[in-house]
Amino acid sequence: MMLSANATFFVTDGYEEFFSKNENGEKLTTGKFTIVYEGEMKGESILMELKNNMSKANTTVYGLERFTGVIAGRTGSVVFEHKGNYENGLVTTVRKIVPGSGTNELVGIVGEILFTSKNAKEYHLTLNYNFTE
């Protein structure tokens, strides 16, 4: 049976800088962000992203995020792998829990977040998850 945890998150700190640019103005960037979660997922994360900025309206995003806190009453940490894009103001990502990354009471957790949102100060998401034996 698949379980779910709803949460709201806020980016509280971060930076982004480019490390490569071509003659068409396309940039490769890296960014590091601190995220706070509230709700059935409560805690803090550090997210590192790589972005391929093809234009101001079209970007591909890859990232790794370590969440530390509580998911539905269980304490520990997990790593999410992000893959997605930003197109015309809409962010769409799939965030999968890296298998084997759960610690403490989150050992054996598997799952993912399908996330779509326009720019906002706070974001809402649902983690669909389960535990392997």
C-alpha positions as CSV (number, residue, x, y, z in Angstrom):
1,M,0.0,0.0,0.0
2,M,1.4,3.4,-1.0
3,L,1.4,6.1,1.7
4,S,1.5,9.9,1.2
5,A,2.8,12.9,3.1
6,N,1.7,16.4,2.3
7,A,4.0,19.4,2.9
8,T,4.7,23.0,2.3
9,F,8.3,24.1,1.6
10,F,10.1,27.5,1.5
11,V,13.5,28.3,0.1
12,T,15.2,30.2,2.9
13,D,18.7,30.8,1.5
14,G,20.6,30.1,-1.7
15,Y,22.8,31.2,-4.6
16,E,23.2,30.4,-8.2
17,E,26.2,31.1,-10.4
18,F,27.2,30.2,-14.0
19,F,30.3,28.2,-14.9
20,S,30.0,28.0,-18.6
21,K,28.4,30.1,-21.4
22,N,28.3,29.7,-25.2
23,E,28.0,32.2,-28.0
24,N,24.2,31.8,-28.1
25,G,23.9,32.9,-24.5
26,E,23.1,29.5,-23.1
27,K,24.5,29.0,-19.6
28,L,25.4,26.1,-17.3
29,T,24.8,27.0,-13.7
30,T,25.2,25.6,-10.2
31,G,23.2,26.5,-7.2
32,K,22.9,25.6,-3.5
33,F,19.7,26.2,-1.6
34,T,18.4,25.7,2.0
35,I,14.8,24.5,2.2
36,V,12.5,24.3,5.2
37,Y,9.5,21.9,5.1
38,E,6.4,22.0,7.2
39,G,3.5,19.6,7.4
40,E,3.6,15.8,7.3
41,M,7.2,16.3,6.1
42,K,8.9,18.5,8.6
43,G,12.6,19.4,8.6
44,E,15.3,21.0,6.5
45,S,17.2,20.2,3.3
46,I,20.2,21.3,1.4
47,L,19.8,21.1,-2.4
48,M,22.6,21.3,-5.0
49,E,21.4,21.9,-8.5
50,L,22.9,21.9,-12.0
51,K,21.0,23.8,-14.6
52,N,21.2,24.0,-18.4
53,N,19.8,27.4,-19.1
54,M,18.9,27.2,-22.8
55,S,17.0,30.5,-22.6
56,K,15.3,32.7,-19.9
57,A,12.1,30.7,-20.5
58,N,13.6,27.1,-20.8
59,T,15.9,25.4,-18.3
60,T,16.7,21.8,-17.6
61,V,17.4,21.0,-13.9
62,Y,19.2,18.2,-12.1
63,G,19.8,18.0,-8.4
64,L,20.5,16.2,-5.2
65,E,18.8,17.1,-1.9
66,R,19.4,15.7,1.6
67,F,16.3,16.1,3.7
68,T,16.7,15.7,7.5
69,G,13.6,15.6,9.7
70,V,10.4,13.8,10.1
71,I,8.2,12.1,7.5
72,A,4.7,11.1,8.9
73,G,6.1,10.7,12.4
74,R,9.4,8.9,11.5
75,T,12.7,10.6,12.1
76,G,15.8,10.4,9.8
77,S,17.2,11.6,6.6
78,V,16.8,10.7,2.9
79,V,18.3,11.9,-0.4
80,F,16.1,13.0,-3.3
81,E,17.3,13.0,-6.9
82,H,15.7,15.8,-8.9
83,K,15.1,15.8,-12.6
84,G,13.0,18.4,-14.3
85,N,12.6,21.5,-16.3
86,Y,11.5,25.1,-16.1
87,E,9.5,26.3,-19.1
88,N,7.6,29.6,-19.5
89,G,7.3,30.1,-15.7
90,L,6.3,26.5,-14.9
91,V,8.6,24.2,-12.9
92,T,8.0,20.4,-13.4
93,T,10.2,17.9,-11.5
94,V,10.3,14.3,-10.4
95,R,12.0,13.9,-7.1
96,K,12.9,10.3,-6.3
97,I,14.2,9.0,-3.0
98,V,17.6,7.5,-3.7
99,P,17.3,3.8,-2.8
100,G,19.2,2.9,0.4
101,S,19.6,6.6,1.4
102,G,17.1,6.5,4.4
103,T,18.6,6.7,7.9
104,N,17.2,5.9,11.4
105,E,13.4,5.4,11.2
106,L,13.5,6.1,7.5
107,V,15.6,3.1,6.6
108,G,14.0,1.3,3.7
109,I,11.9,4.2,2.5
110,V,11.2,4.4,-1.3
111,G,9.1,6.9,-3.2
112,E,8.8,10.0,-5.2
113,I,7.3,13.5,-5.5
114,L,5.8,14.6,-8.8
115,F,6.0,18.4,-8.5
116,T,4.6,21.2,-10.7
117,S,4.4,24.8,-9.8
118,K,4.6,28.4,-10.9
119,N,7.0,30.8,-9.1
120,A,5.8,31.4,-5.5
121,K,7.0,32.1,-2.0
122,E,5.8,28.8,-0.7
123,Y,5.2,25.5,-2.5
124,H,3.0,22.5,-1.8
125,L,3.8,18.9,-2.6
126,T,2.9,15.3,-1.8
127,L,5.5,12.6,-1.2
128,N,4.2,9.1,-2.2
129,Y,6.2,6.5,-0.4
130,N,6.4,3.1,1.1
131,F,8.9,1.0,3.1
132,T,10.7,-2.1,1.8
133,E,11.2,-4.9,4.3
